[in-house]
Amino acid sequence: MRKYFFICSLLLLSTTIANAKILFASVRNGEGGIYIMDDDGNNKTLLTDTNSPTYPRWSPNGKQIVFVRSANPDDREHSYLFLMNTDGTNIRQITGPHNSIDDYPSFSPDGKSILFLRYERFENGTNKFSMNILNLVNREIHEIRELQVDYPEWSPDGKKIAFLNRTLVDEHDSNIFIMDADGNNLQELLLPPPANDLIISRAYPRWSSDGQRILFVQRETGGADNRLKLIRVWKAHRYMISDSKGNLIRQLDIPINRFCASIDWMNNGKSIVFSGCEIELNKPLLPDIVIPPYNIYKYHIDSGELIRITEHKGNDYLVDWISDDVYTVTPKGKQTIRWGAIKTFLPEYHD
């Protein structure tokens, strides 16, 4: 009877505790850190703030987080990949040391490898941009293509990589490209931006969990000196969805003045989460312009409901969401259920 009561108590606890699913980087009070929080913005928990960590990503099973930082606080010229447990413990460096910058990590769907970008500087003054895969079993790094890109994203089946590229389009324009996971068959996913007075830049591609859709952001700037790259004016910022072949499906009904710093799917494709700020449209982008703080929002695709879930004077950015069927967590001092085990979990959060 006592055993039956204990099991029932576990089941009741597992249905009532809050699930921490949103991973994000933030700058608060001038200090960079990596946090997790519930989908509603509650239970924000600082995982690490050593050496300004950034670009955090979940592992597929929710047990690890990869992120980027320098090896020591005095080194601002290099960055490497690090892994940590989801409670912020067992931080270990997995790339370097070398004279380069490692950036934009992303786990493979099977969790055995990490895709990342590397910028290398050589003594003769030349440099090199490349896309690489780190094997987490033997720590070997395999270069798959020499190319300058941003935000590479593995498809759910592990066969494709989507990313944004500037140099293949225009000096300042960017578009979404796709290629095989081995670096072959590079192609522009979306139709090139129209040839008009607008500069269109597409960014932050994220695959849906079934691999059938790609979420991305489209920035539009204009102005008399727009094409000369002298003075640009924000015209619109659009949140878009295409299919995996590059056909546009829809534009989300998010205000076009909501500037975006990162984006992801959530709730199994029913919603999205993004970091953004409200900017003034039709205003020249002068060097002294002040960008408002970035905060995190969630948007329900069918209802169009837009909810702000963080609010402070710093910047919350680089969001990554994970489903609660692989990861559950509560604040420190409470209990966590994972695969039927009870554990004390996260460190205390200090805002």
Summary of the structure (lengths in Angstrom):
residues: 351
radius of gyration: 20.8
end to end distance: 44.2
largest distance: 78.6
contacts: 1097
relative contact order: 0.14
helix: 5%
strand: 48%
